[in-house]
Amino acid sequence: MSTFFSDWYYLSIRNTKQIWRPVMALIPSMFIPIFFFVVNSQSFSKVSAIPGFPHVSYKEFIAPVAIFTAIFFSAGNAGIELVQDIASGYFKKLLVMPINRLAIILGKLTEVAVQSVLQGGIVLVLLFAVGVPFKTGFFGVIAMFSMLILFAMAWSCIGMIAALRTQNARLVQSMFVLVFPFLYLTTSQMPREMLPDTFRIFATYNPVTSIVEGVRALVLDGWGNPAIWQGFLVAGILFVVMVALTLGSFKSALK
Amino acid sequence: MIIEVKDLVKTYPGGVEAVRGVTFDVKEGEFFGFLGPNGAGKTTTMNMLVNLVKKTSGSITVDGFDLAKQPAEIYKRVGFAMQEIGLDETATAREMLQLHGRLYHLSTQRIDEQISKLLKLVELEKVADRFASTYSGGMRRRLDLALSLIHEPRILFLDEPTQGLDPHARQLIWNHLRDLNKRGMTVFLTTHFMDEAETLCERIAIMDKGQIVTRGTVPELLKEHGAKTLEEVFLKTTGSNIGEEEVNANASDPYVRGRG
């Protein structure tokens, strides 16, 4: 194993252990998506009767969003953990070791991927339990997690960039609020055709819309929907761009 | 010479000159002390020696490698215990030592040998499987020291290693450091404890306001400055102004820099 892959592997193991240390830290990012799913699917159940709404129940329509939200919320932890490492001085220890800096980033992103599968998986099981179908079957589940993991890793880079550039824990934690505009100015709650004009424009240019619609297509439609490939394309581009920006931000950590 | 520093300068954005043309060298196997008041530029200099802070100008050679060209070669040869004890609070001492051994690409057998040797050395054998967050200040310092030694570095950089420790813990750390130095390890120590420098260091450089103001062995310094103690030498050569110290000490703080 080359030293790069070895560094990546061992840093990933170290970071992944942080997911459940302490276990209680997992609860908020699990609670929020389930809470919104239960409340919204009940409160807005009659929305599906409005003319123009797709031929699915509102519960089914927002089910993919519940998985997506679980991953969205947990992806912010990477930046918080990184700023904690910076504040404690542990990050400096890593910087004076003969480690490839890309391995440090990828080690964090692997943690994000593992956490995404764990949390998204739990929400998926709950959705199956309440009768939400999955049109693309087992391979669709694999495809959905692949797309969501790519996106979660890209999203987690925002927190890491903030951590590296500002080294300020309060600012990194406050990046959490970005979830709301990026998640709600999409088609997560309503189909595109039923959004007000201004929101529709935001949703069209919001890259998160492509991911939401890609996941929704996998859950509700089937492989023929082009939203799936568009979702993969957007998630892939975001991943490459954000990892490159994070790598560039390492310079800021060295004043 | 195992460390050679020539005309080293660090000017932070905003114009704060933390280090102003420092030149010195450290012999192989030497216990070298870097003294100075808070904000003198000691930590900035040390951080530049391990590439944690980018130099503005000057040259640094460590164990024959130019830091600007081959930093990775230098990382393999140095251990660094910082002023801020950098531990992973969510890991145990054993886990951290194992990870560091892996990241220095040691074999499994060597990691195991080093872990048992180092845990014994820093007297943390009984608590090796407890989380670092449960450790006292002294235990955290000792673990930090063990982490910096996992790969048996040729040069050990120590930035205020006994800050905040009780006399017993300080004595324990001093004994470890003497022992490591006797075994041939070069030690570069920054401190503002005169007794620490006097007890441990073969040669000392005193820094003030970003410059080295004097250097030599303790007897040489006492003779040169007509002093009876190292503290007297320190006060004669630095005579620092508290206000200036505080600004310099925060030179890397973006808020202070922003005020210009």
Chai-1 contact restraints between the chains, C-beta under 6 A:
chainA,res_idxA,chainB,res_idxB,connection_type,confidence,min_distance_angstrom,max_distance_angstrom,comment,restraint_id
A,T3,B,H105,contact,1.0,0.0,6.0,A-B,restraint_1
A,Y10,B,L99,contact,1.0,0.0,6.0,A-B,restraint_2
A,Y10,B,R102,contact,1.0,0.0,6.0,A-B,restraint_3
A,R14,B,L99,contact,1.0,0.0,6.0,A-B,restraint_4
A,Q18,B,T90,contact,1.0,0.0,6.0,A-B,restraint_5
A,R21,B,T90,contact,1.0,0.0,6.0,A-B,restraint_6
A,S88,B,G86,contact,1.0,0.0,6.0,A-B,restraint_7
A,G89,B,M82,contact,1.0,0.0,6.0,A-B,restraint_8
A,G89,B,E84,contact,1.0,0.0,6.0,A-B,restraint_9
A,G89,B,G86,contact,1.0,0.0,6.0,A-B,restraint_10
A,Y90,B,G86,contact,1.0,0.0,6.0,A-B,restraint_11
A,Y90,B,D88,contact,1.0,0.0,6.0,A-B,restraint_12
A,K92,B,L52,contact,1.0,0.0,6.0,A-B,restraint_13
A,K92,B,G86,contact,1.0,0.0,6.0,A-B,restraint_14
A,K93,B,G86,contact,1.0,0.0,6.0,A-B,restraint_15
A,V96,B,V50,contact,1.0,0.0,6.0,A-B,restraint_16
A,V96,B,Y75,contact,1.0,0.0,6.0,A-B,restraint_17
A,V96,B,F80,contact,1.0,0.0,6.0,A-B,restraint_18
A,M97,B,Y75,contact,1.0,0.0,6.0,A-B,restraint_19
A,M97,B,L103,contact,1.0,0.0,6.0,A-B,restraint_20
A,P98,B,A72,contact,1.0,0.0,6.0,A-B,restraint_21
A,P98,B,Y75,contact,1.0,0.0,6.0,A-B,restraint_22
A,P98,B,K76,contact,1.0,0.0,6.0,A-B,restraint_23
A,I99,B,L103,contact,1.0,0.0,6.0,A-B,restraint_24
A,L254,B,K54,contact,1.0,0.0,6.0,A-B,restraint_25
A,K255,B,V53,contact,1.0,0.0,6.0,A-B,restraint_26
A,K255,B,S252,contact,1.0,0.0,6.0,A-B,restraint_27
